[in-house]
Amino acid sequence: MAGISDETFRRYMKEPPPDFVDFVDRITRAEAQVIARAVATVVKAASPDPKTKEAGDWRAAAWLLERRRPDEFKEKRQIDVSKLDDETLLRLLEEEAEG
């Protein structure tokens, strides 16, 4: 990517050197535009059709709620870990840590 390593890119995004401030600003704005379009798509999918009044896609609404209010709406899983082998337990813990 742009002739730099992923590690350098991440470091520049956190603390851009003077020569890269404009680059980081453009990347940040582009990412914000992508996020805004994606959220608008989900909101549109979750909204009722104005002509037919049919309900929107509940999955889009659920996705939006899970991300906007995770404490209230994020899916919660209960697992009896005493019956899991070590490998499965580690995989589940890694999945949970990733979000």
C-alpha positions as CSV (number, residue, x, y, z in Angstrom):
1,M,0.0,0.0,0.0
2,A,1.5,3.3,-1.1
3,G,5.0,1.8,-0.8
4,I,4.9,1.5,3.0
5,S,4.3,-1.4,5.3
6,D,1.0,-2.0,7.1
7,E,2.8,-1.2,10.4
8,T,4.1,2.1,9.1
9,F,0.6,3.0,7.7
10,R,-1.0,2.3,11.1
11,R,1.7,4.4,12.8
12,Y,1.2,7.3,10.4
13,M,-2.5,7.2,10.8
14,K,-2.1,7.5,14.6
15,E,0.7,10.1,14.5
16,P,1.3,11.5,11.0
17,P,4.7,12.9,10.3
18,P,4.5,16.5,9.0
19,D,4.9,15.4,5.3
20,F,2.0,13.0,5.6
21,V,-0.7,15.1,7.4
22,D,-2.6,15.8,4.2
23,F,-2.4,12.1,3.2
24,V,-3.8,11.0,6.5
25,D,-6.5,13.6,6.4
26,R,-7.6,12.4,2.9
27,I,-7.6,8.8,4.1
28,T,-9.6,9.7,7.2
29,R,-12.2,11.6,5.1
30,A,-12.5,8.8,2.6
31,E,-13.1,6.3,5.4
32,A,-15.7,8.6,6.9
33,Q,-17.5,8.8,3.6
34,V,-17.5,5.0,3.2
35,I,-18.9,4.6,6.8
36,A,-21.6,7.2,6.1
37,R,-22.7,5.5,2.9
38,A,-22.8,2.1,4.6
39,V,-24.9,3.4,7.5
40,A,-27.2,5.2,5.1
41,T,-27.7,1.9,3.3
42,V,-28.5,0.1,6.5
43,V,-30.9,2.8,7.6
44,K,-32.6,2.7,4.2
45,A,-32.9,-1.1,4.4
46,A,-34.3,-0.9,7.9
47,S,-36.9,1.8,7.0
48,P,-40.4,1.1,5.8
49,D,-41.0,1.5,2.1
50,P,-42.7,5.0,1.8
51,K,-44.9,3.8,-1.1
52,T,-46.1,0.4,0.1
53,K,-45.6,1.0,3.9
54,E,-44.0,-2.5,4.1
55,A,-41.7,-2.9,7.0
56,G,-38.0,-2.6,6.4
57,D,-35.5,-5.5,6.7
58,W,-35.4,-6.4,10.5
59,R,-31.8,-7.6,10.0
60,A,-30.6,-4.2,9.0
61,A,-32.4,-2.6,11.9
62,A,-30.9,-5.2,14.3
63,W,-27.5,-4.6,12.9
64,L,-27.8,-0.9,13.4
65,L,-29.1,-1.2,17.0
66,E,-26.3,-3.7,17.9
67,R,-23.7,-1.2,16.8
68,R,-25.4,2.0,18.1
69,R,-26.4,0.6,21.5
70,P,-24.3,-2.5,22.1
71,D,-24.9,-2.6,25.8
72,E,-28.6,-2.9,25.2
73,F,-28.9,-4.8,21.9
74,K,-25.7,-6.7,21.2
75,E,-26.4,-10.4,21.0
76,K,-25.3,-12.1,24.2
77,R,-24.2,-15.7,24.3
78,Q,-24.1,-17.9,27.3
79,I,-21.8,-20.9,27.0
80,D,-21.1,-23.5,29.6
81,V,-17.3,-23.5,29.4
82,S,-16.8,-26.4,31.7
83,K,-17.8,-28.7,28.9
84,L,-15.4,-27.3,26.3
85,D,-12.0,-28.6,25.3
86,D,-9.1,-26.1,25.5
87,E,-8.9,-25.5,21.8
88,T,-12.6,-24.6,21.5
89,L,-12.4,-22.4,24.5
90,L,-9.4,-20.5,23.2
91,R,-11.2,-20.0,19.8
92,L,-14.3,-18.6,21.5
93,L,-12.2,-16.3,23.6
94,E,-10.4,-15.0,20.5
95,E,-13.7,-14.5,18.7
96,E,-15.1,-12.5,21.6
97,A,-11.9,-10.4,21.8
98,E,-12.2,-9.5,18.1
99,G,-15.8,-8.3,18.6
